[in-house]
Amino acid sequence: MRIAYILPSLANRGPIIVARDLVNVMITHGHDCVVYYFDDKKEIDFKCPVIKLRLKNKIPFDEYDVIHSHGIRPDFYICLHRPMRCKTRCVSTLHSYVFQDLKSQYNKLIAAIIGIVWMGLLFRFDYVAVLSNAAKIYYQRILPKNKIRVAYNTRLIDTQAMLSLNEERKILAFKGNDFLIGVNAMLSPIKGIDLLIKTIPFIKGCRLWIVGDGKSKEELKALAKKEKVENRIYFAGYQKDAFRYMPYYDVYTMTSRCEGFGLVLLEAACYSVPTVCSDIPIFKEIFSDEEVAFFQLGDKKSLANAINRALGNREMADKMHRKYEQCYSSEQFYRRYFAIYICH
């Protein structure tokens, strides 16, 4: 099967990482893949040809069995150029709850307009993949039910990749004799890291290591000073292959207010790191309370209790790892998307 993937860029971001992992599993199973992208930002390598694309340039649709887009610009590109009687199957993956995600970036009116236009584009696609059953229910109110398919993500990780000696010394020196709470995330309000910073004063003997960058970074630093915990929090900034920090965390936390899936949650599962999650629908769908420690979103006491429950809880972490292998492995990921690609 010949498959073309259209991406906004090759940046180190969740949807692009998912596309890269998908390309890898497709190539492993003998399929011929090519990646088209728009922006010059290149942070992720692909094991297939990558071709820079302009909106006005038309790719040869009829040379591919499937064209799979990720993001509003790639979706628009397909709608703009897809021939009327095109036999090539066109698939889009929605990586988030579009309207909620847009509201975190724009005002309500702009978010609503962009969201409505985006949903309109998807009517021209054969199938729309979403990341959970909760997302399927969400989008069934907007899109034709027969177009929507669920495809859980995977996470392909080189667990042999390690921190440099300098990086290791830095994190161990910061940790000292305390236990270390970890966060690997884009720093934005939707990630809920502010709640975690407000909770740190109520947890004795802990430090917080934050890997990532984003528009909320300075606000979070100011909040840490306001809460008088700036000496217990380290902002490591953007780091390539942030999963390399996982073995150094005693507890991993995902305090998101909203998520399409949560790739880093799978990274924590790969490393069997005891994990704390907000009780939003997607997290409760992919893991149970026997596998992660849930807390009530917005409740500092609940978050502190969940961290204490997770700390040193190897049984819970091992169950989380087994769930990953059973349900979110690369083979399961491949089977779900291949079924969408050949669906009749």
C-alpha positions, 0 to 999 in steps of 0.5 A: 500500500502507498500512503502519503502523510500531510503534516503542518511541519516536522516540529517536535509536537504531539501530532507530529510524533504520532504521525512519525510513529505511524509511519514507522509501524507502516514501514515495518509492515511493508508499506510505502510511505512519503511525508509532505509538510508545509513549514520549515521547522524540522525537529523530527526525522522520518524513515521515509522521503519527506517533501516540502509542500506549498498550499498551491502545489498539487500532489499526485493523489492517484499515485497513493492508496491513502492520503492521511492528514493531521491538522487544519492546514493539511485538511484544508489542502486535501479539500482544496486539491482532491479531485471530484472522482478521486478513488484515493482514500482520504483520512484525517486524524483529530488529535484534540477536542477542537473547540476546547483546544482553539479556545485556549489559543484564541477568543471565543468568537475566533475559536468558534469560526475556525472550529466550524470551518474545520468541521466543514472541511472534514465532510469531504473525507472518507474517514476521521480518526479520533483518539478515544471513545469519549472523542467519538461521542464528542464528534458524533454531534458534529460529524457523520457517525459513519465517518468516525473511527477510534484509533488509540495512540501508541508511543515508540520509545528508544528506552536505551536513550539516556541523559548525558552525564551533565544532564544526569548530574544536574537532575540528581543534584537538584533532587538531592534527598527528596523525591522528584515529581516530573512533568514533561509538557508544553507550558500552557494553561490547558496543562494545569501545571499551575495547580501542581505548583500551588500544591507543592507547599502541601507536600513535604520532601518533594521537588518538581522538575518541569521539562518543556516550554510555552507561553505560560512559562513566565507566569508559572515561574512567577506563581512559584515565587508567589507560592514561595516554592521557587527553590523546589521547582526547576524549569529545564526548558525544551529538551529533545527526547524528554522521555529520557528523564522518566527513569529519574522521576519518582512520580509522574504527573499529568494535571491536564484540564483537557487532552486529546490523548496524552502521549506522555502518559504512555511514556510513563507506562513504558518506564513503569513510573508511578503516575498521577492523572487528573480525572478527565474522561480520556485518562479514565478511559485509557487507564483505570484507578488500579493503574494510575492515581486520579485526582479531582481536577482543581482540588489541591488536597485531592492532588496531594493525596494522589501523589502520596498514593502513587509514591513508591507504588510499584504494583500500580506502575506495573499494572500500568505497564502491562495495560500499555503492552496489551492495548497501546502497543505498536502492533495494536496501533498498526492494526487500528489504522490499517483497518481504517485504511482498508475499511469498506 
